Amino acid sequence: MSDARALAAQALAEVALGGASLREVGERVAPRLPDPRDRALLTALLAEGARWWLRYDRALDRLLEQPLRTREPALHALLVLGLVQLEVMGLAPYAAVAASVEAARALKRPRFAGLVNAVLRRWQRERATHLAALDADAATRHAHPAWLIDALRADWPAEAERVLAANNAAAPPMLRVNRRRAAREGVIDALREAGVAVRPHAWLADALVLEASTDVARLPGFAQGTFAVQDGAAQLAADLLDAHAGMRVLDACAAPGGKACHLLERADVELLALEREPARLARVRQNLERLGLAAELRAGDAGDPPAWWDGRPFERILIDAPCSATGVIRRRPDVKLHRRAADIPALAAGQARLLAALWPLLAPGGRLLYATCSLLRAENRAVTDGFLATHADACAVTPALPAGRADGPGWQLLPGDDGLDGMYYAVLDKRSA
């Protein structure tokens, strides 16, 4: 199928109605479009469609007499995308409507072409009334699930509205310069010569900020491993872990490998990259090879050290714990569609399990960095508070960063803080015997 909108509708239905990963679906379907402009349109439609699904999916309940979600999921998604093109992407109404009608035909649903036209025209006529109704409810006003809005308002009452708005804004791409292969200024010069608008981050030593989204893999230097894609909030892990040459380091939940690579770019450490799912180690290996780095890769459950640990202690341990991902919604908008309130207790229990299991592997005088890309205190402050209450040999070192705020023993970045994603870090040092 060559119609970008029709392909986007099929893919979005998989994500929003079938529970598929936005990233994985996008990577699978984009190669079906040979024209880079069509691929860019597909990417934009998928991102904005997932980001605003919870708003415009509900709008269709007001516009359709008979729902299409179950019997014609791709057409339902196409209508959501039609509204998104009109209200979010700012396409000319005639173009958005006509293209959506043609996409219905490309989906081999020509008998629905008239319905698509009628629904989108009706929206235009009754727009003010429908927008007022959507704005009257917090979930559809913010395009967030009600449970997450409530959780953000409970944990961050003064910041919740800003966070919700930040989650609905596309994040600028950020790069991490591989200092083993290039200097930051040299990478900036090469990108600018290629017509890419780029600037160094103000206080992150290896970070670059691109002014617009682009196909990063096509940029000069990518194939040569001079940089990688990584948000600045994630780049903080290497600073906070403070690993030095010769140290033995464990990255306990390594995939896709960004933080492990950054640690290896910074210092000649002996690094073990552990990942529970063997299939995900392939992505770690690919990133290491492209960047010219080496580490030991092993499949194993970080919460079950006897199954993989050789008994040699680590001087640094990074736990980038599986979490709700509520801090990276602006880059992964499908989190809003897939995450449930009922997931949080199990995630927090798993995070506590990892901390308890890995702490004995840390050498006296060593450092463990606990990290999540969550905004929820149940996964962050509550987990680290509980750990510290039961481990007398642990000492929290609360960092003071140019962005974010202290929260209990750790440091919380909220989405948009100095342009960064939402992340939580707790630096835990082990007292010497």
N, C-alpha and C positions, 0 to 999 in steps of 0.2 A: 504494500500500500504506500503510495507516494504523497497522499494528502496529510500534511502535518497535523491539522486539526482532528481529523478522523483518528489518526494514530494516537494522538494525545488523549482523545476521549476514551479509546479502548484501554490505554495504559492507566489513566486516572481512575476508571472504573475498577481496575484490578487493585489499585492502591486503596481507594476510599471505601469500596464496597466488598472487596475481596481480601483485605488485610495484607496485601503485598508491600514490600519495601519500595519507597519512592526511588531511592538510589539504584537498587537492583533492577527495577523495571525500566528506569531511564537508560541505564547502561545496555540493557538488552535490546530496546526498541530503536534507540537513536541511530545505530548503524544502518537501519533500513531506509534512511533518508540520505541520499547521496549529496544533496546540496547543503553546504554549511549553514546557509541562511534558514533553511527548513529545520535543521537540527537545533539551531538557536531558538527558533520559534517554539519548537516542541519542548525544549527545556524550560522556556519561560512559561508556557501554558501549564506544564505539569507542576512547576513550583507554585505559581499563583493559584492554580486550581486546588491544590492540596491546602495551601495557606488559607484560602477563603471558602473552602468547602462547607464548613459548619454554618456559614452565613447563607450562601446561595443555594445549597441543598434544601435548606428550610424554606427559602423563597419559593421554590418550585411547588411546595405543598399548597401555596396560595394561588399558583398559576395553572396547575394541572388538575383536571377533574378526576383523572385516574392516574395513580402513580406509575412511574416507569422503572423505578429502582430495581425491582426483581425481574420483571419480564423483559426489559430492554435496558440493561445497565449502561451500555455504551452510549445510548441515546440520552439517558438521564445525565451522564457525565458531560455529554456534548452541550446540553442546555446549561449546565452549571458553567462550563467554559464560555458559553455565549454571554452569560451575565457577567462573568469575570472580565471578559474583553471589553464590555461596555462600561463597567463601573470601576475596574481596577487598572486595566492596562491602557485605557484611554483610546481605544481604537474608534475610528469614525463609525457611527451607528450603521450606516448603509453597508460598510465593508464587513463589520462583525456579523451582521445578520446574514448577508449574502454568503459569506464564507461558511457560516454554520449550516446553512441550508445545503450548500454543495457538499459539506462534510457528511451530512446525513445520507446523501446519495453515494458517497464514497464508502460508507459503511454498509452499502447494499440494503439500505432501508429507505428507498425512494418514496414509499407511501407515507413516511413520517416527515418528509420535507416540508409539507404544508403546516404540520403541527409545529415544527421548529420555528418557522417563520412567524406563525400566529403567536406563539408564546413570547418570543423576543419582542415582537411589535407591541403586544399587550403590556409587557414590562415598561417599555418606553412611554406608553400612554399613561400608565398608572404608577409611574416610578415613585413619585413623592409619597403616595399612600403606602406602598410596599416598603420603602426605606424607613418610614416612620415606624411601621410595625416591627421590622427587624431591629431597629435601634432601641425599641422599648424593652427588649430582653437582653440581659448581659451576655448570654452565650452567643446569640447571633450578632449582637453589636460588636463584640470583640473577636468573633470567630474562634472561640476557645470553649472547650467543654466546661460545664458549670462546676464540676468538682475541682478543676485546676484553678479556675478563677477564685473559688472559695479558699483554696489552699494558699494561693499567692496573697490574697487579702489578709489571711490569718498570719502568715509568716512575715510578709513585707507590706504592712498596711500603708506606709507612706510612699512606697515605690511601686505598688501593684499596677496602677494605671500606666505608668511609664513602661513597665516591663511588658504589659500586654501590647502596648503600641510598638515597642521595639521588636517583639516577636513577629509582628505582621509587616515588618520592613525588611526588604532583602538586604543581606549583609554584604559588605564589600569583600571581594576575595583577598586573602592574605597569604603571603609566601614566607617561607623560612629559608634563608640563605645557608647553603652547606659550606661552612667556613673552611672545610678541608679542601674544597675545590675552587672556591671563588671568594673574593672580597665583596662586601655588600655594595660598595660604590661601583664596582665593575659590573655587577648584575644590573644595577639601576641604569648605568650607561647603556648596556646592551639592550635593555628593554625599551628605553626611551628612543634609541636609534631605530627600533622596530615600530615606533609609533605608539607605544603603550604608555599610558599615563600612570605613573607609579611614584610613590614617595616612601621614605623610610619611616617606620613607626618612631614616635618621639622618644620612647624609653625602653623599648625591647630591642636588644642588640642585634638580633638576627632577622627581624621582621620587616617585611615590605607590605605596603597596602596598595592594591590596584584600585583605580578609580571606577572601573567598570568590569562587569563579568566578561569572561572570554574563555576560549578553549585553551586552558593552561598548557596542555600537552603539546600545543603547536608553538609555544613561545620559545624564543632562542635561549638555549641553555638547559631546557627541561630534559631532553634526551641525554645530555651530558652530565646530568646529576648536579647542576650548580644550585638548584633550589628545589623545594618541595612545597606542596600546598599544606598549610597548617595555620589555624587561627592563632592569634597572639595569646589568647588565654591559655591554650594548650602549651604554647612555647614556654610559659612560666615554669613548667614542671622541671625543666633542666636547671633553671636558676635556683629553685627552691631545694632540689635534691642535692645540689652542690657536690657532684661526684668528681673525684680527682683521679689522675692517671694511676693505674695499678690496682684500683679498687675492684672488688667483685660486686657486681650489681645485678639485681633481679628486677625485671619488668614483668610483673605477675599476671597481667591481663593485657598482652602486648598488641594484639591486632587492632588496627591495621599496621602499626609499627612506627607511627610518627614520633612518639616520645622516645622510643628506643633509639631511633635514628638520630634524633637530636642529641641524646646523651653521648652517642658514639662520635658525633661530629665535634662535640665539645672536649672530649678527653679520651685517652687510650685506656678504656676500662675493659674488664672481662665481664661481658654482659650475657646473661641468660634471658632470652625472650620466651616466656611461657604463655601458652594459649590453650584454653580448654578444648576448642573445636579444631581438630587437625586441618580441616579445609581452609580455615582462616589464616593458617600459617603461610599459605601460598602468597597472600598479599604482603605479609611481612617480608618474606624472602624477596619478592619483586622490588619492594622499596629499598631494601638493603643493597641489592645488586645494582640498581640504577644509581644510587648515591655512592657506590664504591665502599661500602662498609661491611663489617663481618661481625656476627654474633652467633652464639649457640642457640638454636631453635629447638624447642621441645613442646610436645603436646602433653597437657596434664591439667588436672584440677588444682588451682592454686590453694584451695581450701583443704587439700589432702596431700600434704608434703611427703609422707612416707612413700607415696607412689612414684615420686620423681626426684626427690632431693637426695644429694649424695653425702649429706652430713657436713659439708663445708659451709661455714657461716658467710653471710653477705654483709658488706659494710654499708650498702645502700639498697633499699627496697622501694620500688614504686608500685603502689596499688591504685591503678586507674580503674576503679571498681565499676562493674556493670550497674547501671542506674536508670532512672526514669528518662534521662536525656532532656529534661525540661529546661535546661539552660541553653540548648542549641536548636530550639524550635525555629529560629529565623533561618537556619541552614537546613534543618530537617523538619519541615512543616507537617509531615505525616505523623510525627510524634503526637500531635493533637488528635489525630484520628484513631490511633492504635493504643495509646496508653490509657489505663483505667485506674481509678482510685484504689481498687482492690489490689493492684500490683504493688503498691508502695510498701506495705508491711513485709511482704516476701523479699523485696529488694533490700530493705533495711536489714533484715535477718541475714541475708547473704553477705552483705557488706560487713556486718559484725563478725560473721564466720571467717571471712578472709583476714580481717585484722587479727583475730585471736590465733588463727592457724599460722600466720606468717611471722608474727612478732618473735617467737622463739628462734627463728632462723636469722635474726638480726644480731650481729656482733655487738658486744658492749661498746659504747661510744659511737655506735652507728646511727643512721638516720632512716626513718621510714616516712615516705610521703603518701598520705591518703588523699586521693583526688576523685571527684565526681563531676560530671557536667550536669548536675541537678541544682535546682533552686530551692528544693524542699528541705526544711530543717530535719524532717524525719530521717532523711538519708545522710545528712551532713553533721550538723551540730549534735543531734541526739546520738548518732553512732559514735562519734569521737568522745563525747562526754561519757557515754557508757563504757567505752574502752578504758579511758583514763581512770575511771572510778574503780576498775578491777586490776589495774596494772601499775603497781607502785614504782616500777623501774622506768616508767615512761614519763617524759617531760615534753609538754607542748611548747613549741617556739612559735608564737603568733607572728607571722610576717607583717611588715608594714609596706604596702605597695602603693604606687602612685594612683591606683584606681581601686575601687571596691571598698569594703569595710570589714572590720573584725567582727566575727560572729562566734562567740564562745572561744574555744581554743584554736579556731581556724580563721580563714579569710574567704569571704564570699564576693565574687564578681557577679553582677547582674547583667543581663544582656544590654549592650549599648554602653556600658561603662568604658569610656575612652575608646569606643568602637569595638570592644571585645565581646566574645561570647560569655555566657554564664558558666562559671566554674567555681568549685569549692576546693580549697586546699587546707590540709592540716599537716603541719610539720611535727613529727614525733621523734624525739631523740631518745636513745636508750642510755640510761645512766651506766657509767662504768662500775664494775664490781668493786 
